[in-house]
Amino acid sequence: MRTRLNVYFPPALAKQVSELAIRRRISRSAIIEAAVTSYMSPDGTDRLEAAFARRLDRLSRQVQRLERDTGLTTEALALFVRFWLSVTPPLPEEDQAAAQVKGRKRYEGFVETLGRRYASGKSLFDEIPEDVWPNTARLNSANDAAKEA
């Protein structure tokens, strides 16, 4: 069932509607109905703006996770260096050359191990128990997936 509405248009606009109806071989009512429907539905810019807002929200959460991870990494390194400097006694002069050679070899082993670990996808964050440091990255990706659905 349709409701009848009487509307008034300026003569030039009424002429454009009539000419379009003739060209497209549809009724003037169909043209007016399509125009009103289009006017009342969210337009492309609104949808695009909403998509950008969702993407910006997701990027903000990713940056927050990166900041958290970087902070944890910095604190872990600082704690290690502080501990190492406080428990490692200085070497006598005659032992320093041998220690430097041994240090280079150990460093090369460290870099190789780091490369293998990085390539495997293992992370320090995966080893930290949930009750000590909650894995908010997993929670945030679940939230991101839910919002996109």
C-alpha positions as CSV (number, residue, x, y, z in Angstrom):
1,M,0.0,0.0,0.0
2,R,1.3,3.4,-0.9
3,T,0.5,6.8,0.7
4,R,-0.2,9.7,-1.6
5,L,1.7,12.9,-1.0
6,N,1.3,16.2,-2.7
7,V,4.6,18.1,-3.1
8,Y,5.3,21.4,-4.9
9,F,8.5,21.9,-7.0
10,P,9.8,24.9,-8.7
11,P,8.9,24.7,-12.4
12,A,12.6,24.1,-13.5
13,L,13.0,21.2,-11.2
14,A,9.6,19.7,-12.2
15,K,10.7,19.9,-15.8
16,Q,14.0,18.1,-15.0
17,V,12.1,15.3,-13.3
18,S,9.7,15.0,-16.2
19,E,12.5,14.9,-18.8
20,L,14.4,12.3,-16.7
21,A,11.2,10.1,-16.5
22,I,10.9,10.2,-20.3
23,R,14.5,9.4,-20.9
24,R,14.6,6.5,-18.5
25,R,11.0,5.4,-19.2
26,I,10.0,5.3,-15.6
27,S,7.4,7.2,-13.7
28,R,8.0,10.6,-12.0
29,S,6.9,9.0,-8.7
30,A,9.7,6.4,-9.1
31,I,12.3,9.1,-9.6
32,I,11.0,11.1,-6.6
33,E,10.9,7.9,-4.5
34,A,14.5,7.0,-5.4
35,A,15.6,10.6,-4.6
36,V,13.9,10.6,-1.2
37,T,15.2,7.2,-0.4
38,S,18.7,8.2,-1.3
39,Y,18.4,11.4,0.7
40,M,17.3,9.5,3.8
41,S,19.8,6.7,3.7
42,P,23.4,7.2,4.9
43,D,25.5,8.4,2.1
44,G,28.9,7.2,1.0
45,T,30.7,9.9,3.0
46,D,29.0,8.8,6.2
47,R,29.9,5.2,5.6
48,L,33.5,6.1,4.7
49,E,33.8,8.2,7.8
50,A,32.6,5.3,10.0
51,A,35.1,3.0,8.3
52,F,37.9,5.5,8.9
53,A,36.8,5.8,12.6
54,R,36.9,2.1,13.1
55,R,40.3,1.8,11.4
56,L,41.7,4.7,13.5
57,D,40.4,3.0,16.7
58,R,42.1,-0.2,15.7
59,L,45.4,1.7,14.9
60,S,45.2,3.4,18.3
61,R,44.9,0.1,20.1
62,Q,47.9,-1.3,18.1
63,V,50.0,1.7,19.0
64,Q,49.1,1.3,22.7
65,R,50.2,-2.3,22.5
66,L,53.5,-1.3,20.9
67,E,54.1,1.3,23.6
68,R,53.4,-1.3,26.3
69,D,55.6,-3.9,24.6
70,T,58.5,-1.4,24.1
71,G,58.2,-0.3,27.7
72,L,58.4,-3.9,28.9
73,T,61.4,-4.6,26.7
74,T,63.2,-1.5,27.9
75,E,62.5,-2.3,31.5
76,A,63.7,-6.0,31.0
77,L,66.9,-4.8,29.4
78,A,67.6,-2.2,32.1
79,L,66.9,-4.7,34.9
80,F,69.3,-7.2,33.2
81,V,72.1,-4.6,32.8
82,R,71.7,-3.4,36.3
83,F,71.9,-6.9,37.7
84,W,74.8,-7.9,35.4
85,L,76.8,-4.8,36.4
86,S,76.2,-5.4,40.1
87,V,77.2,-9.1,40.2
88,T,80.1,-9.2,37.6
89,P,83.4,-8.4,39.2
90,P,86.1,-6.6,37.1
91,L,88.7,-8.8,35.4
92,P,92.4,-8.6,36.1
93,E,94.4,-7.0,33.2
94,E,96.0,-10.3,32.1
95,D,92.6,-12.0,31.7
96,Q,90.9,-9.3,29.6
97,A,92.2,-10.3,26.2
98,A,90.9,-13.9,26.6
99,A,87.6,-12.6,28.0
100,Q,87.1,-10.3,25.0
101,V,87.7,-13.3,22.6
102,K,85.3,-15.4,24.6
103,G,82.8,-12.5,24.8
104,R,82.8,-12.1,21.0
105,K,82.1,-15.8,20.5
106,R,79.3,-15.7,23.1
107,Y,77.8,-12.6,21.4
108,E,77.8,-14.3,18.0
109,G,76.0,-17.2,19.6
110,F,73.5,-14.8,21.2
111,V,72.9,-13.1,17.8
112,E,72.4,-16.5,16.1
113,T,70.0,-17.7,18.8
114,L,68.1,-14.4,18.6
115,G,67.8,-14.7,14.8
116,R,66.4,-18.3,15.1
117,R,64.0,-17.3,17.9
118,Y,62.8,-14.3,15.9
119,A,62.3,-16.4,12.8
120,S,60.3,-19.0,14.7
121,G,57.9,-16.4,16.0
122,K,58.6,-17.0,19.6
123,S,58.3,-14.0,21.9
124,L,59.2,-13.0,25.4
125,F,55.6,-11.9,25.8
126,D,54.4,-15.5,25.2
127,E,56.6,-16.7,28.1
128,I,55.3,-14.2,30.7
129,P,52.4,-15.9,32.7
130,E,49.0,-14.4,32.2
131,D,48.6,-13.6,35.9
132,V,51.8,-11.5,35.9
133,W,51.3,-9.7,32.6
134,P,47.9,-10.2,30.9
135,N,48.1,-10.7,27.2
136,T,46.0,-7.7,26.2
137,A,47.1,-8.2,22.6
138,R,45.1,-11.4,22.4
139,L,42.1,-9.7,24.1
140,N,42.3,-6.6,21.8
141,S,42.5,-8.7,18.6
142,A,39.4,-10.5,19.7
143,N,37.7,-7.2,20.4
144,D,38.8,-5.9,16.9
145,A,37.3,-9.0,15.2
146,A,34.1,-8.6,17.1
147,K,33.7,-5.0,16.1
148,E,34.3,-5.8,12.4
149,A,31.7,-8.5,12.3
